[in-house]
Amino acid sequence: MAKKKIKEEVKFRCRDCANSYDWHDKAHDGHLILCRCNLDAKTDFGRWCKFLSDPACEHFKIRPKES
């Protein structure tokens, strides 16, 4: 019997962050899946892409709502 993984509940993701930019690469259903962040050391400060669905990092800043 396979054990089910319990995923930790994440409140915010990179797509919710004001620091994410250059959203690109569409999935099959048309939504964007990748972004860049100048503040994330894991992505070499914007040199590499990260998923918009990644959990928010310590530099998280809430993205203002569009009117």
PQR file of N, CA, C, O and H, with PARSE charges and radii, in Angstrom:
ATOM      1  N   MET A   1       0.834  -1.175   0.000 -0.4000 1.5000
ATOM      2  CA  MET A   1       0.000   0.000   0.000 -0.0000 2.0000
ATOM      3  C   MET A   1       0.888   1.250   0.000  0.5500 1.7000
ATOM      4  O   MET A   1       1.761   1.392   0.857 -0.5500 1.4000
ATOM      5  N   ALA A   2       0.671   2.132  -0.936 -0.4000 1.5000
ATOM      6  CA  ALA A   2       1.477   3.345  -1.050 -0.0000 2.0000
ATOM      7  C   ALA A   2       1.024   4.388  -0.034  0.5500 1.7000
ATOM      8  O   ALA A   2      -0.171   4.583   0.188 -0.5500 1.4000
ATOM      9  H   ALA A   2      -0.038   2.017  -1.632  0.4000 1.0000
ATOM     10  N   LYS A   3       1.994   5.049   0.573 -0.4000 1.5000
ATOM     11  CA  LYS A   3       1.676   6.110   1.518 -0.0000 2.0000
ATOM     12  C   LYS A   3       1.390   7.392   0.754  0.5500 1.7000
ATOM     13  O   LYS A   3       2.060   7.709  -0.229 -0.5500 1.4000
ATOM     14  H   LYS A   3       2.965   4.890   0.393  0.4000 1.0000
ATOM     15  N   LYS A   4       0.399   8.113   1.212 -0.4000 1.5000
ATOM     16  CA  LYS A   4       0.077   9.387   0.580 -0.0000 2.0000
ATOM     17  C   LYS A   4       0.964  10.473   1.163  0.5500 1.7000
ATOM     18  O   LYS A   4       1.166  10.537   2.376 -0.5500 1.4000
ATOM     19  H   LYS A   4      -0.145   7.856   2.010  0.4000 1.0000
ATOM     20  N   LYS A   5       1.487  11.321   0.301 -0.4000 1.5000
ATOM     21  CA  LYS A   5       2.281  12.441   0.766 -0.0000 2.0000
ATOM     22  C   LYS A   5       1.350  13.533   1.274  0.5500 1.7000
ATOM     23  O   LYS A   5       0.365  13.885   0.625 -0.5500 1.4000
ATOM     24  H   LYS A   5       1.323  11.269  -0.684  0.4000 1.0000
ATOM     25  N   ILE A   6       1.673  14.047   2.417 -0.4000 1.5000
ATOM     26  CA  ILE A   6       0.899  15.158   2.955 -0.0000 2.0000
ATOM     27  C   ILE A   6       1.623  16.439   2.579  0.5500 1.7000
ATOM     28  O   ILE A   6       2.738  16.697   3.032 -0.5500 1.4000
ATOM     29  H   ILE A   6       2.473  13.761   2.945  0.4000 1.0000
ATOM     30  N   LYS A   7       0.972  17.234   1.745 -0.4000 1.5000
ATOM     31  CA  LYS A   7       1.583  18.477   1.299 -0.0000 2.0000
ATOM     32  C   LYS A   7       1.351  19.570   2.335  0.5500 1.7000
ATOM     33  O   LYS A   7       0.259  19.716   2.884 -0.5500 1.4000
ATOM     34  H   LYS A   7       0.066  17.025   1.377  0.4000 1.0000
ATOM     35  N   GLU A   8       2.399  20.322   2.581 -0.4000 1.5000
ATOM     36  CA  GLU A   8       2.297  21.440   3.510 -0.0000 2.0000
ATOM     37  C   GLU A   8       1.472  22.543   2.850  0.5500 1.7000
ATOM     38  O   GLU A   8       1.701  22.891   1.691 -0.5500 1.4000
ATOM     39  H   GLU A   8       3.286  20.203   2.135  0.4000 1.0000
ATOM     40  N   GLU A   9       0.533  23.076   3.579 -0.4000 1.5000
ATOM     41  CA  GLU A   9      -0.328  24.130   3.045 -0.0000 2.0000
ATOM     42  C   GLU A   9       0.487  25.415   2.893  0.5500 1.7000
ATOM     43  O   GLU A   9       1.103  25.889   3.848 -0.5500 1.4000
ATOM     44  H   GLU A   9       0.347  22.793   4.520  0.4000 1.0000
ATOM     45  N   VAL A  10       0.482  25.965   1.690 -0.4000 1.5000
ATOM     46  CA  VAL A  10       1.211  27.182   1.390 -0.0000 2.0000
ATOM     47  C   VAL A  10       0.204  28.294   1.147  0.5500 1.7000
ATOM     48  O   VAL A  10      -0.716  28.148   0.341 -0.5500 1.4000
ATOM     49  H   VAL A  10      -0.018  25.579   0.915  0.4000 1.0000
ATOM     50  N   LYS A  11       0.384  29.403   1.849 -0.4000 1.5000
ATOM     51  CA  LYS A  11      -0.573  30.500   1.743 -0.0000 2.0000
ATOM     52  C   LYS A  11      -0.343  31.321   0.470  0.5500 1.7000
ATOM     53  O   LYS A  11      -1.297  31.649  -0.235 -0.5500 1.4000
ATOM     54  H   LYS A  11       1.131  29.521   2.503  0.4000 1.0000
ATOM     55  N   PHE A  12       0.921  31.654   0.173 -0.4000 1.5000
ATOM     56  CA  PHE A  12       1.235  32.469  -0.998 -0.0000 2.0000
ATOM     57  C   PHE A  12       2.240  31.765  -1.886  0.5500 1.7000
ATOM     58  O   PHE A  12       3.047  30.961  -1.418 -0.5500 1.4000
ATOM     59  H   PHE A  12       1.696  31.388   0.746  0.4000 1.0000
ATOM     60  N   ARG A  13       2.186  32.071  -3.159 -0.4000 1.5000
ATOM     61  CA  ARG A  13       3.086  31.509  -4.169 -0.0000 2.0000
ATOM     62  C   ARG A  13       3.753  32.652  -4.926  0.5500 1.7000
ATOM     63  O   ARG A  13       3.399  33.816  -4.739 -0.5500 1.4000
ATOM     64  H   ARG A  13       1.531  32.723  -3.540  0.4000 1.0000
ATOM     65  N   CYS A  14       4.718  32.318  -5.782 -0.4000 1.5000
ATOM     66  CA  CYS A  14       5.432  33.338  -6.556 -0.0000 2.0000
ATOM     67  C   CYS A  14       4.487  34.172  -7.415  0.5500 1.7000
ATOM     68  O   CYS A  14       4.755  35.350  -7.654 -0.5500 1.4000
ATOM     69  H   CYS A  14       5.006  31.372  -5.934  0.4000 1.0000
ATOM     70  N   ARG A  15       3.390  33.585  -7.883 -0.4000 1.5000
ATOM     71  CA  ARG A  15       2.451  34.338  -8.716 -0.0000 2.0000
ATOM     72  C   ARG A  15       1.761  35.448  -7.932  0.5500 1.7000
ATOM     73  O   ARG A  15       1.209  36.370  -8.532 -0.5500 1.4000
ATOM     74  H   ARG A  15       3.173  32.629  -7.689  0.4000 1.0000
ATOM     75  N   ASP A  16       1.782  35.378  -6.610 -0.4000 1.5000
ATOM     76  CA  ASP A  16       1.179  36.395  -5.753 -0.0000 2.0000
ATOM     77  C   ASP A  16       2.167  37.493  -5.365  0.5500 1.7000
ATOM     78  O   ASP A  16       1.787  38.451  -4.693 -0.5500 1.4000
ATOM     79  H   ASP A  16       2.230  34.629  -6.122  0.4000 1.0000
ATOM     80  N   CYS A  17       3.419  37.367  -5.774 -0.4000 1.5000
ATOM     81  CA  CYS A  17       4.485  38.273  -5.346 -0.0000 2.0000
ATOM     82  C   CYS A  17       4.719  39.411  -6.342  0.5500 1.7000
ATOM     83  O   CYS A  17       4.723  39.202  -7.555 -0.5500 1.4000
ATOM     84  H   CYS A  17       3.728  36.588  -6.320  0.4000 1.0000
ATOM     85  N   ALA A  18       4.911  40.610  -5.808 -0.4000 1.5000
ATOM     86  CA  ALA A  18       5.181  41.788  -6.642 -0.0000 2.0000
ATOM     87  C   ALA A  18       6.581  41.739  -7.247  0.5500 1.7000
ATOM     88  O   ALA A  18       6.849  42.436  -8.226 -0.5500 1.4000
ATOM     89  H   ALA A  18       4.908  40.780  -4.822  0.4000 1.0000
ATOM     90  N   ASN A  19       7.482  40.927  -6.683 -0.4000 1.5000
ATOM     91  CA  ASN A  19       8.858  40.841  -7.192 -0.0000 2.0000
ATOM     92  C   ASN A  19       8.997  39.907  -8.385  0.5500 1.7000
ATOM     93  O   ASN A  19      10.031  39.922  -9.053 -0.5500 1.4000
ATOM     94  H   ASN A  19       7.265  40.361  -5.888  0.4000 1.0000
ATOM     95  N   SER A  20       7.986  39.096  -8.672 -0.4000 1.5000
ATOM     96  CA  SER A  20       8.077  38.201  -9.833 -0.0000 2.0000
ATOM     97  C   SER A  20       7.805  39.007 -11.102  0.5500 1.7000
ATOM     98  O   SER A  20       6.919  39.861 -11.134 -0.5500 1.4000
ATOM     99  H   SER A  20       7.146  39.084  -8.130  0.4000 1.0000
ATOM    100  N   TYR A  21       8.578  38.721 -12.137 -0.4000 1.5000
ATOM    101  CA  TYR A  21       8.437  39.437 -13.406 -0.0000 2.0000
ATOM    102  C   TYR A  21       8.762  38.498 -14.559  0.5500 1.7000
ATOM    103  O   TYR A  21       9.172  37.359 -14.338 -0.5500 1.4000
ATOM    104  H   TYR A  21       9.298  38.028 -12.110  0.4000 1.0000
ATOM    105  N   ASP A  22       8.585  38.962 -15.762 -0.4000 1.5000
ATOM    106  CA  ASP A  22       8.876  38.187 -16.977 -0.0000 2.0000
ATOM    107  C   ASP A  22       8.132  36.855 -16.966  0.5500 1.7000
ATOM    108  O   ASP A  22       8.731  35.802 -17.185 -0.5500 1.4000
ATOM    109  H   ASP A  22       8.252  39.888 -15.942  0.4000 1.0000
ATOM    110  N   TRP A  23       6.837  36.903 -16.712 -0.4000 1.5000
ATOM    111  CA  TRP A  23       6.027  35.684 -16.748 -0.0000 2.0000
ATOM    112  C   TRP A  23       6.027  35.159 -18.176  0.5500 1.7000
ATOM    113  O   TRP A  23       5.761  35.918 -19.108 -0.5500 1.4000
ATOM    114  H   TRP A  23       6.350  37.758 -16.534  0.4000 1.0000
ATOM    115  N   HIS A  24       6.318  33.879 -18.366 -0.4000 1.5000
ATOM    116  CA  HIS A  24       6.419  33.324 -19.716 -0.0000 2.0000
ATOM    117  C   HIS A  24       6.162  31.820 -19.712  0.5500 1.7000
ATOM    118  O   HIS A  24       5.886  31.230 -18.668 -0.5500 1.4000
ATOM    119  H   HIS A  24       6.534  33.262 -17.608  0.4000 1.0000
ATOM    120  N   ASP A  25       6.254  31.218 -20.874 -0.4000 1.5000
ATOM    121  CA  ASP A  25       6.022  29.793 -21.138 -0.0000 2.0000
ATOM    122  C   ASP A  25       4.619  29.351 -20.736  0.5500 1.7000
ATOM    123  O   ASP A  25       4.319  29.147 -19.560 -0.5500 1.4000
ATOM    124  H   ASP A  25       6.478  31.697 -21.722  0.4000 1.0000
ATOM    125  N   LYS A  26       3.788  29.214 -21.737 -0.4000 1.5000
ATOM    126  CA  LYS A  26       2.411  28.798 -21.504 -0.0000 2.0000
ATOM    127  C   LYS A  26       2.296  27.282 -21.404  0.5500 1.7000
ATOM    128  O   LYS A  26       2.979  26.542 -22.112 -0.5500 1.4000
ATOM    129  H   LYS A  26       4.032  29.380 -22.692  0.4000 1.0000
ATOM    130  N   ALA A  27       1.426  26.841 -20.516 -0.4000 1.5000
ATOM    131  CA  ALA A  27       1.095  25.427 -20.401 -0.0000 2.0000
ATOM    132  C   ALA A  27       0.101  25.085 -21.511  0.5500 1.7000
ATOM    133  O   ALA A  27      -0.324  25.966 -22.258 -0.5500 1.4000
ATOM    134  H   ALA A  27       0.872  27.442 -19.940  0.4000 1.0000
ATOM    135  N   HIS A  28      -0.263  23.833 -21.618 -0.4000 1.5000
ATOM    136  CA  HIS A  28      -1.184  23.406 -22.674 -0.0000 2.0000
ATOM    137  C   HIS A  28      -2.538  24.092 -22.595  0.5500 1.7000
ATOM    138  O   HIS A  28      -3.189  24.317 -23.615 -0.5500 1.4000
ATOM    139  H   HIS A  28       0.082  23.117 -21.012  0.4000 1.0000
ATOM    140  N   ASP A  29      -2.958  24.422 -21.383 -0.4000 1.5000
ATOM    141  CA  ASP A  29      -4.261  25.078 -21.247 -0.0000 2.0000
ATOM    142  C   ASP A  29      -4.176  26.602 -21.362  0.5500 1.7000
ATOM    143  O   ASP A  29      -5.201  27.276 -21.263 -0.5500 1.4000
ATOM    144  H   ASP A  29      -2.429  24.239 -20.554  0.4000 1.0000
ATOM    145  N   GLY A  30      -2.980  27.157 -21.569 -0.4000 1.5000
ATOM    146  CA  GLY A  30      -2.822  28.584 -21.846 -0.0000 2.0000
ATOM    147  C   GLY A  30      -2.339  29.443 -20.697  0.5500 1.7000
ATOM    148  O   GLY A  30      -2.010  30.610 -20.913 -0.5500 1.4000
ATOM    149  H   GLY A  30      -2.148  26.609 -21.650  0.4000 1.0000
ATOM    150  N   HIS A  31      -2.281  28.908 -19.468 -0.4000 1.5000
ATOM    151  CA  HIS A  31      -1.803  29.749 -18.370 -0.0000 2.0000
ATOM    152  C   HIS A  31      -0.277  29.759 -18.333  0.5500 1.7000
ATOM    153  O   HIS A  31       0.361  28.797 -18.760 -0.5500 1.4000
ATOM    154  H   HIS A  31      -2.548  27.960 -19.292  0.4000 1.0000
ATOM    155  N   LEU A  32       0.308  30.843 -17.826 -0.4000 1.5000
ATOM    156  CA  LEU A  32       1.754  30.989 -17.758 -0.0000 2.0000
ATOM    157  C   LEU A  32       2.290  30.201 -16.560  0.5500 1.7000
ATOM    158  O   LEU A  32       1.625  30.097 -15.529 -0.5500 1.4000
ATOM    159  H   LEU A  32      -0.211  31.625 -17.480  0.4000 1.0000
ATOM    160  N   ILE A  33       3.506  29.645 -16.707 -0.4000 1.5000
ATOM    161  CA  ILE A  33       4.025  28.782 -15.649 -0.0000 2.0000
ATOM    162  C   ILE A  33       5.383  29.210 -15.088  0.5500 1.7000
ATOM    163  O   ILE A  33       5.752  28.742 -14.011 -0.5500 1.4000
ATOM    164  H   ILE A  33       4.046  29.730 -17.545  0.4000 1.0000
ATOM    165  N   LEU A  34       6.136  30.069 -15.759 -0.4000 1.5000
ATOM    166  CA  LEU A  34       7.470  30.450 -15.299 -0.0000 2.0000
ATOM    167  C   LEU A  34       7.587  31.959 -15.081  0.5500 1.7000
ATOM    168  O   LEU A  34       6.854  32.748 -15.677 -0.5500 1.4000
ATOM    169  H   LEU A  34       5.835  30.449 -16.634  0.4000 1.0000
ATOM    170  N   CYS A  35       8.529  32.341 -14.209 -0.4000 1.5000
ATOM    171  CA  CYS A  35       8.806  33.753 -13.965 -0.0000 2.0000
ATOM    172  C   CYS A  35      10.270  33.906 -13.564  0.5500 1.7000
ATOM    173  O   CYS A  35      11.021  32.932 -13.516 -0.5500 1.4000
ATOM    174  H   CYS A  35       9.125  31.700 -13.725  0.4000 1.0000
ATOM    175  N   ARG A  36      10.656  35.134 -13.281 -0.4000 1.5000
ATOM    176  CA  ARG A  36      11.989  35.445 -12.774 -0.0000 2.0000
ATOM    177  C   ARG A  36      11.850  36.285 -11.511  0.5500 1.7000
ATOM    178  O   ARG A  36      10.821  36.922 -11.286 -0.5500 1.4000
ATOM    179  H   ARG A  36      10.046  35.926 -13.320  0.4000 1.0000
ATOM    180  N   CYS A  37      12.902  36.278 -10.686 -0.4000 1.5000
ATOM    181  CA  CYS A  37      12.915  37.083  -9.461 -0.0000 2.0000
ATOM    182  C   CYS A  37      14.341  37.552  -9.212  0.5500 1.7000
ATOM    183  O   CYS A  37      15.255  36.734  -9.101 -0.5500 1.4000
ATOM    184  H   CYS A  37      13.738  35.760 -10.869  0.4000 1.0000
ATOM    185  N   ASN A  38      14.537  38.862  -9.123 -0.4000 1.5000
ATOM    186  CA  ASN A  38      15.880  39.419  -8.891 -0.0000 2.0000
ATOM    187  C   ASN A  38      16.362  39.239  -7.460  0.5500 1.7000
ATOM    188  O   ASN A  38      17.537  39.471  -7.175 -0.5500 1.4000
ATOM    189  H   ASN A  38      13.795  39.527  -9.213  0.4000 1.0000
ATOM    190  N   LEU A  39      15.485  38.835  -6.560 -0.4000 1.5000
ATOM    191  CA  LEU A  39      15.845  38.730  -5.148 -0.0000 2.0000
ATOM    192  C   LEU A  39      16.127  37.310  -4.686  0.5500 1.7000
ATOM    193  O   LEU A  39      16.593  37.123  -3.562 -0.5500 1.4000
ATOM    194  H   LEU A  39      14.530  38.647  -6.792  0.4000 1.0000
ATOM    195  N   ASP A  40      15.864  36.306  -5.506 -0.4000 1.5000
ATOM    196  CA  ASP A  40      16.014  34.910  -5.119 -0.0000 2.0000
ATOM    197  C   ASP A  40      17.412  34.399  -5.465  0.5500 1.7000
ATOM    198  O   ASP A  40      17.770  34.294  -6.638 -0.5500 1.4000
ATOM    199  H   ASP A  40      15.486  36.458  -6.419  0.4000 1.0000
ATOM    200  N   ALA A  41      18.191  34.086  -4.443 -0.4000 1.5000
ATOM    201  CA  ALA A  41      19.559  33.607  -4.653 -0.0000 2.0000
ATOM    202  C   ALA A  41      19.582  32.246  -5.330  0.5500 1.7000
ATOM    203  O   ALA A  41      20.538  31.930  -6.039 -0.5500 1.4000
ATOM    204  H   ALA A  41      17.900  34.171  -3.490  0.4000 1.0000
ATOM    205  N   LYS A  42      18.530  31.417  -5.124 -0.4000 1.5000
ATOM    206  CA  LYS A  42      18.478  30.085  -5.744 -0.0000 2.0000
ATOM    207  C   LYS A  42      18.402  30.180  -7.262  0.5500 1.7000
ATOM    208  O   LYS A  42      18.817  29.250  -7.953 -0.5500 1.4000
ATOM    209  H   LYS A  42      17.754  31.674  -4.549  0.4000 1.0000
ATOM    210  N   THR A  43      17.883  31.278  -7.796 -0.4000 1.5000
ATOM    211  CA  THR A  43      17.792  31.438  -9.246 -0.0000 2.0000
ATOM    212  C   THR A  43      18.889  32.362  -9.757  0.5500 1.7000
ATOM    213  O   THR A  43      18.787  32.913 -10.853 -0.5500 1.4000
ATOM    214  H   THR A  43      17.545  32.034  -7.235  0.4000 1.0000
ATOM    215  N   ASP A  44      19.938  32.528  -8.957 -0.4000 1.5000
ATOM    216  CA  ASP A  44      21.075  33.375  -9.314 -0.0000 2.0000
ATOM    217  C   ASP A  44      20.598  34.808  -9.589  0.5500 1.7000
ATOM    218  O   ASP A  44      21.027  35.446 -10.551 -0.5500 1.4000
ATOM    219  H   ASP A  44      20.021  32.080  -8.067  0.4000 1.0000
ATOM    220  N   PHE A  45      19.708  35.295  -8.729 -0.4000 1.5000
ATOM    221  CA  PHE A  45      19.202  36.666  -8.771 -0.0000 2.0000
ATOM    222  C   PHE A  45      18.625  37.051 -10.135  0.5500 1.7000
ATOM    223  O   PHE A  45      18.985  38.077 -10.712 -0.5500 1.4000
ATOM    224  H   PHE A  45      19.359  34.777  -7.948  0.4000 1.0000
ATOM    225  N   GLY A  46      17.723  36.205 -10.634 -0.4000 1.5000
ATOM    226  CA  GLY A  46      17.007  36.498 -11.869 -0.0000 2.0000
ATOM    227  C   GLY A  46      17.603  35.884 -13.115  0.5500 1.7000
ATOM    228  O   GLY A  46      17.022  35.992 -14.194 -0.5500 1.4000
ATOM    229  H   GLY A  46      17.431  35.371 -10.165  0.4000 1.0000
ATOM    230  N   ARG A  47      18.745  35.246 -12.989 -0.4000 1.5000
ATOM    231  CA  ARG A  47      19.365  34.652 -14.169 -0.0000 2.0000
ATOM    232  C   ARG A  47      18.594  33.415 -14.627  0.5500 1.7000
ATOM    233  O   ARG A  47      18.502  33.155 -15.827 -0.5500 1.4000
ATOM    234  H   ARG A  47      19.217  35.159 -12.112  0.4000 1.0000
ATOM    235  N   TRP A  48      18.038  32.648 -13.679 -0.4000 1.5000
ATOM    236  CA  TRP A  48      17.297  31.430 -13.989 -0.0000 2.0000
ATOM    237  C   TRP A  48      15.823  31.623 -13.678  0.5500 1.7000
ATOM    238  O   TRP A  48      15.449  32.488 -12.887 -0.5500 1.4000
ATOM    239  H   TRP A  48      18.112  32.859 -12.704  0.4000 1.0000
ATOM    240  N   CYS A  49      15.001  30.814 -14.305 -0.4000 1.5000
ATOM    241  CA  CYS A  49      13.548  30.895 -14.116 -0.0000 2.0000
ATOM    242  C   CYS A  49      13.110  30.054 -12.926  0.5500 1.7000
ATOM    243  O   CYS A  49      13.814  29.146 -12.485 -0.5500 1.4000
ATOM    244  H   CYS A  49      15.305  30.112 -14.948  0.4000 1.0000
ATOM    245  N   LYS A  50      11.931  30.382 -12.425 -0.4000 1.5000
ATOM    246  CA  LYS A  50      11.306  29.579 -11.378 -0.0000 2.0000
ATOM    247  C   LYS A  50       9.836  29.453 -11.701  0.5500 1.7000
ATOM    248  O   LYS A  50       9.302  30.222 -12.501 -0.5500 1.4000
ATOM    249  H   LYS A  50      11.359  31.119 -12.784  0.4000 1.0000
ATOM    250  N   PHE A  51       9.177  28.488 -11.086 -0.4000 1.5000
ATOM    251  CA  PHE A  51       7.765  28.268 -11.348 -0.0000 2.0000
ATOM    252  C   PHE A  51       6.911  29.284 -10.599  0.5500 1.7000
ATOM    253  O   PHE A  51       7.203  29.638  -9.456 -0.5500 1.4000
ATOM    254  H   PHE A  51       9.611  27.863 -10.437  0.4000 1.0000
ATOM    255  N   LEU A  52       5.861  29.744 -11.253 -0.4000 1.5000
ATOM    256  CA  LEU A  52       4.919  30.649 -10.609 -0.0000 2.0000
ATOM    257  C   LEU A  52       4.202  29.954  -9.454  0.5500 1.7000
ATOM    258  O   LEU A  52       3.672  30.623  -8.567 -0.5500 1.4000
ATOM    259  H   LEU A  52       5.624  29.457 -12.181  0.4000 1.0000
ATOM    260  N   SER A  53       4.179  28.640  -9.451 -0.4000 1.5000
ATOM    261  CA  SER A  53       3.507  27.883  -8.392 -0.0000 2.0000
ATOM    262  C   SER A  53       4.423  27.560  -7.215  0.5500 1.7000
ATOM    263  O   SER A  53       3.985  26.913  -6.263 -0.5500 1.4000
ATOM    264  H   SER A  53       4.610  28.096 -10.171  0.4000 1.0000
ATOM    265  N   ASP A  54       5.695  27.997  -7.257 -0.4000 1.5000
ATOM    266  CA  ASP A  54       6.609  27.769  -6.130 -0.0000 2.0000
ATOM    267  C   ASP A  54       6.129  28.525  -4.901  0.5500 1.7000
ATOM    268  O   ASP A  54       5.518  29.586  -5.027 -0.5500 1.4000
ATOM    269  H   ASP A  54       6.050  28.522  -8.030  0.4000 1.0000
ATOM    270  N   PRO A  55       6.401  27.986  -3.706 -0.5600 1.5000
ATOM    271  CA  PRO A  55       6.031  28.716  -2.482  0.2800 2.0000
ATOM    272  C   PRO A  55       6.797  30.028  -2.379  0.5500 1.7000
ATOM    273  O   PRO A  55       7.923  30.145  -2.863 -0.5500 1.4000
ATOM    274  N   ALA A  56       6.176  31.004  -1.747 -0.4000 1.5000
ATOM    275  CA  ALA A  56       6.794  32.323  -1.588 -0.0000 2.0000
ATOM    276  C   ALA A  56       8.062  32.225  -0.740  0.5500 1.7000
ATOM    277  O   ALA A  56       8.140  31.413   0.181 -0.5500 1.4000
ATOM    278  H   ALA A  56       5.262  30.909  -1.354  0.4000 1.0000
ATOM    279  N   CYS A  57       9.052  33.058  -1.059 -0.4000 1.5000
ATOM    280  CA  CYS A  57      10.314  33.059  -0.317 -0.0000 2.0000
ATOM    281  C   CYS A  57      10.305  34.164   0.738  0.5500 1.7000
ATOM    282  O   CYS A  57       9.283  34.812   0.962 -0.5500 1.4000
ATOM    283  H   CYS A  57       8.989  33.718  -1.807  0.4000 1.0000
ATOM    284  N   GLU A  58      11.448  34.370   1.379 -0.4000 1.5000
ATOM    285  CA  GLU A  58      11.541  35.364   2.443 -0.0000 2.0000
ATOM    286  C   GLU A  58      11.463  36.803   1.929  0.5500 1.7000
ATOM    287  O   GLU A  58      11.291  37.732   2.719 -0.5500 1.4000
ATOM    288  H   GLU A  58      12.279  33.844   1.197  0.4000 1.0000
ATOM    289  N   HIS A  59      11.587  36.994   0.611 -0.4000 1.5000
ATOM    290  CA  HIS A  59      11.506  38.337   0.020 -0.0000 2.0000
ATOM    291  C   HIS A  59      10.109  38.660  -0.483  0.5500 1.7000
ATOM    292  O   HIS A  59       9.919  39.654  -1.184 -0.5500 1.4000
ATOM    293  H   HIS A  59      11.726  36.240  -0.030  0.4000 1.0000
ATOM    294  N   PHE A  60       9.137  37.843  -0.137 -0.4000 1.5000
ATOM    295  CA  PHE A  60       7.775  37.987  -0.644 -0.0000 2.0000
ATOM    296  C   PHE A  60       7.174  39.356  -0.319  0.5500 1.7000
ATOM    297  O   PHE A  60       7.284  39.864   0.797 -0.5500 1.4000
ATOM    298  H   PHE A  60       9.291  37.035   0.433  0.4000 1.0000
ATOM    299  N   LYS A  61       6.536  39.928  -1.340 -0.4000 1.5000
ATOM    300  CA  LYS A  61       5.833  41.193  -1.203 -0.0000 2.0000
ATOM    301  C   LYS A  61       4.525  41.037  -1.982  0.5500 1.7000
ATOM    302  O   LYS A  61       4.550  40.716  -3.170 -0.5500 1.4000
ATOM    303  H   LYS A  61       6.448  39.515  -2.247  0.4000 1.0000
ATOM    304  N   ILE A  62       3.405  41.257  -1.336 -0.4000 1.5000
ATOM    305  CA  ILE A  62       2.110  40.993  -1.965 -0.0000 2.0000
ATOM    306  C   ILE A  62       1.923  41.836  -3.222  0.5500 1.7000
ATOM    307  O   ILE A  62       2.198  43.036  -3.221 -0.5500 1.4000
ATOM    308  H   ILE A  62       3.385  41.517  -0.371  0.4000 1.0000
ATOM    309  N   ARG A  63       1.455  41.204  -4.288 -0.4000 1.5000
ATOM    310  CA  ARG A  63       1.192  41.878  -5.559 -0.0000 2.0000
ATOM    311  C   ARG A  63      -0.112  42.664  -5.423  0.5500 1.7000
ATOM    312  O   ARG A  63      -1.113  42.114  -4.965 -0.5500 1.4000
ATOM    313  H   ARG A  63       1.232  40.230  -4.289  0.4000 1.0000
ATOM    314  N   PRO A  64      -0.117  43.935  -5.810 -0.5600 1.5000
ATOM    315  CA  PRO A  64      -1.363  44.717  -5.725  0.2800 2.0000
ATOM    316  C   PRO A  64      -2.430  44.148  -6.665  0.5500 1.7000
ATOM    317  O   PRO A  64      -2.124  43.670  -7.757 -0.5500 1.4000
ATOM    318  N   LYS A  65      -3.657  44.208  -6.228 -0.4000 1.5000
ATOM    319  CA  LYS A  65      -4.786  43.722  -7.032 -0.0000 2.0000
ATOM    320  C   LYS A  65      -4.986  44.637  -8.231  0.5500 1.7000
ATOM    321  O   LYS A  65      -4.887  45.860  -8.127 -0.5500 1.4000
ATOM    322  H   LYS A  65      -3.905  44.597  -5.341  0.4000 1.0000
ATOM    323  N   GLU A  66      -5.274  44.005  -9.386 -0.4000 1.5000
ATOM    324  CA  GLU A  66      -5.553  44.788 -10.588 -0.0000 2.0000
ATOM    325  C   GLU A  66      -6.979  45.300 -10.534  0.5500 1.7000
ATOM    326  O   GLU A  66      -7.884  44.590 -10.096 -0.5500 1.4000
ATOM    327  H   GLU A  66      -5.354  43.012  -9.470  0.4000 1.0000
ATOM    328  N   SER A  67      -7.178  46.528 -10.977 -0.4000 1.5000
ATOM    329  CA  SER A  67      -8.526  47.134 -10.922 -0.0000 2.0000
ATOM    330  C   SER A  67      -9.346  46.734 -12.117  0.5500 1.7000
ATOM    331  O   SER A  67     -10.500  47.147 -12.239 -0.5500 1.4000
ATOM    332  H   SER A  67      -6.443  47.105 -11.332  0.4000 1.0000
TER
END
